[in-house]
Amino acid sequence: MSELATAVFAANTDAHLIDAPRSRRFDLFRRGFDEAAFLRSLAERGLRWVARSDPRFPARLCTIHDPPAGLFVRGEASLSLLDGPAVAIVGARACSAYGSEVAAQLARTLTQAGAVVISGLARGIDAQAHRGALEAGPTVAVLGCGIDRDYPRAHATLAAEIAATGLIVSEYAPGVEPAPWRFPARNRIVAGLADATVVVEARERSGALITADLALDEGREVLAVPGEITSQLSKGTNHLLRLGAVPVTCVGDVLAVLGLDPDFELHGGSSAALDPRLERVRVAVADGPVGADELARRVGLSAGDVAAALAELELLGVVVQADGVFRETMRRG
């Protein structure tokens, strides 16, 4: 029974199917379905299809209890991209500046270390994870709609950048509109493609927690970034930590779970020792998020000298600025 026919029938009937249904309606559809013509139409649009029975189908995804009939694929990379170490990075759509920076920094360094970052192309943490990964290599986005759609539309440019070097995948055929029930289904693929899932920020009822639960159901590792106990954006991640999730205190925590060198940053490309002037400012920033004026008071330098030092530290990737405050990056974790 054709897995492609099952996927296309599901799209035509707005159903969620992982196996061919035993129905007269499907039997009639299958008899009239021209698989070769459909595959040609996909190719003409720069799209591909890989069935669950195809040897190229991602092995990790094949082992979940409800793998899709197959994946529609957009992008220039080979499906072998999904054969190596892979980590899902997910979290809140309305994230904080801190969460945004952590997601991007984690994704960038994990990609540099040889892992593939997977996320859902959503606003917030997902998008930042993709952007951070793209600074170092390819990334993989999983859609909760047809493979020909960019959702949200505001991420069309980001999707194009992902497809240029990586992959966009979906179990949904072209033309399928996004719907609320499709996103939890999408999340099982995000978790299923990865060795581990990292939740950066999440409210108590966040969709990211669904991804974490699905990862746990499949025996995959779940990690969470600790957050402020007074922040609603940390309720979900701190709850995961209470349940036994691995805390992410530095990139090395994630690398260790993936079986990669946890000291990658220390001897694989960290910046040279800073000169005393820059180190003085860095140490002050390391105490916690701080504005430039307060930083100048802490270190006893003029505002101009602090501004110059911060500019140099930003160029070196040692500190980042968001919402008017500066934070040390995770590079030195």
Steps between C-alpha positions, in 0.01 A plus 500: 500500500650834393614719790486800268135425420431489874664840554320663209166347600548638851560845351190477281277388788654719773582188702801388703613165363817303555378183328265432209139495623280200432217680327326493165567872463874452528492197272328704229749784548800266482383344176480840334817645651786548254807480721750560221319816388481627858873444553572687177289794619695505827832502316387787278443703819835406651342259748574138586326206669661229712277214611526335840609178328778681312851428636564876494218566748653631828572200723420681825159606372423148383526371858228719658170329567308701237745592220348685203436317174787704363644849479465767237831679470613845389864605498837438343654269762507123486275310739819357644520830690259334744720198559748668735461644852189717513341721764160669506491850647149622583331753722265792536381704206486817710847451648717737697818663371692260725325194355554627149875536554535165675318320216719661234824442690419136575404433139810671360745311719325164467511535122869589514557188709340277237138467613196581287251739661133422440207727579156599381549835320260665747548848639723551800734224616455283188595779262797606713626141511486482120673837463777409741558167325513667158798705615699176523337256257174338390188455713173308463149646534186289547170648383150451635351572158556415135862480388442784254392745772714733711330529836498755642524702179730746672762223497506455122850646478620282787348194332684582176828527691438164666416333168813640336731285713277277713157340495135584556280195557133428555273200503241717325468523123501831311192709554424391857410800713631538855250395768532489880489118516784465252760663726502238777531243218790707361664500842527121505712525183720774650565277803521184291774632274723596794715315751407758763263795546601826667222725634628856536194686633144375547188604681307244703287394201746555220508293183871452570404284796303276263820451302686419822233247603515335159879478523472336842240255367755388240779463755686806375686738731332826605697804616376834630653842547442621859318830532401761754250359749286814469471481120198341334728408209698277736208314660511222242876456488540508878222241525692275261807535721298392804395193304860409426588675175871566449579864589677700231757716673735517202530360149711214632195357680327447166812376323552236770147366455556479123823311548705787359804664657363700797817713498460593133492873575805483722737352243307512174485866423458721804640849478848587627549642847366852530719795577461633858277793396246273328524232767414756766177587319421137422527399865255775596252389234536138614342595834166548325316702233602863527452829317793703373463780758490259795793309350707817484432558871597142585834503323591863564556587134361782290186440298703531181756241609226256603314552171819428305573188708145372457518551125821295485354228722191479280716463189692220675173326589569527872200717592165572338262791536122480504234731642764745617697258716814297442550131582796269474453232234514128571826464314704507817268255685 
